[in-house]
Amino acid sequence: MDFENIKKYLEGNASGQVDVKNRSAVRAMPYRFFERFNVQGLHVELVEPGRIICSIKVPPRLLNAGKSLHGGAIATLVDVFGSAVIYTVSAPQNTGVSVEINVSYLDSAYVNEEIEVEARILRLGKTVGVITVELRKKKSGQIIAQGRHTKYLLVSSKL
């Protein structure tokens, strides 16, 4: 296995030379860039206590080499929605920190296919929240992925 080529691939530079323009562009990206990168074009359809439903057409920027929605993009949506749904029942400063995220990938979605993302709180205790996030094909309702997001909720000081 050629570890150097793997390193070059991950750093986004197959030539092996330091790409100063790319490095400065990455450093100039806005705070929390990846969340916005994944949810750009999203349409909120329903927000109620403990539940959010949104839809998005799969954009080309979120495709993998097989031309389907990238698993990392799906996992990011589970993460982002897992936090967002807590806002529906809790103060914005207490969406917690991720303890565990798991995703079951069940089907593929392709460019311009409209998908629906539904996040629901399964349990919200004093210190732990458990959220489920499901991605479905909007047209057929077929499940693309199911995610579970467990969060540690910061306990506010009583001082």
N, C-alpha and C positions, 0 to 999 in steps of 0.2 A: 504494500500500500504506500502510495506516495503522499506523505503527510504535508509536504510543501505545497503540492497542488491543491490539496484540501484547504490549506490555510489561505492560499491565493483566492480560491473560489469564495470562501466565507468573507474575505476582506473585500471582495468585489473587484479584484484586479488580477486577471489571468496573466498579464505580462510580467508580474513580479516586481514592477517598479512602484514606488510610493506615489499614489495619486493625490497630490496636494489639493487640487480643486475639489475632488470628491470628499476628502476629509474635512475641508473647510465648509463645504455645503452641508454635510451631515451635522457638523457642530452648529451651523446657523439655523437648523430646523427648530421650529417653535416647540415649546414645552408640551409634552404629551402628544407629540406628532403622530405616533402610531395609532392611537385611538381615533383621531380625526381622519387619518389615512384610510382606516377601515370603515368608518361610518359615514363618510362623505356620500351624499346622495340618498341617505336614509329618510324615510317618511314615517313619522309617528302616527299610528292609527288609533291606539288606545292607551290611556294611562289611568289606572285606578289603583287604590291601595293594594300593594302586593302583587301587581301584575302590569306588564308593559307588552304591547304588541307593535311591531314596526315591520316595514317592508323595504326592500332594496333590490334593485336590479343588479345582478352580478356584473361589476365593472372589470374591464380587461386587466387593471392593475392588481387585482386579487386572484389571478389565475396561477396555477402551477404549470409545470412543464407539460402535463397531460391536458392542458387547456380547460381544467375544471377548477372550481373554487378551492383555493389552497387550504389545507388543514390548519395551517398556522393562522390564517385569517379567521377561520371558524373558531378556533380556540380564543383568539383575541375578542371576537364578538361575545363569546361566553363570559369572558372576563369583564368586558365593558358593561354588558347587560346585567351581569351578576351584581355589579356595584350600583348601577343606575336604578334597579328595582328597589333597592334598599332606601333610596331617596323618597320613594312613595310612602313610606311609613316611618321614616326616621329623620333626624336632623341631618342636613347635608355634611356636617363635619364628621359624622360617624358612619361612614360606609364600610369601615373596617379594613383589614388587610387579608389578602388571600392566604388560606391555609392549604387548600387543595382544589385543584381543578382537574376534572377528567372529562373526556369527550369520547363518545362512541360515534364513529363515522359510518353511516348506513347507506348513503347514496351520494351521487354527484350532482352538482349544479354547474351550469355552463354560462358563458358570457351572455349578458342581456336577459337571462332567465330571472324572473321575479321570485324572490324568496321572502318568506315571512319569518320573523324572529319573535318568539314569545318567551318572556322571562317571568317566572312565578316564584314567590317565596314559599318554600315548603315549611320552614320553621325559622322563627326569629326569636331567639332567647336573649338573655341579658348579655351574654358574651359570645355567642356563636349564632351565625346565620347560615342557612342552607337554602340554596337557590337552584332551580332547574331552568335550563335554557334549551329550547327546542327550535331548530331551523327546519322549515318545511318549504316544499315547492308550493307557491301560492296557487297555481292553477289546479293541481291535483291533490294537494294536502299531503303528499308523500313526504315522509320524514327524511331529511338529509343527514342530520346529526342531533344527538341529544347530549347535553352537557350538564354537569353538576358542579356547582361552585360553593365551596365552604369558606366562610369568612370568620375571622376573629374580630369581634366588635370591641372597639376600645372602650374601656370602662371609664366614665368621667369621674374625676376626683370629687369626693364629698367635702373637701377642705374649703 
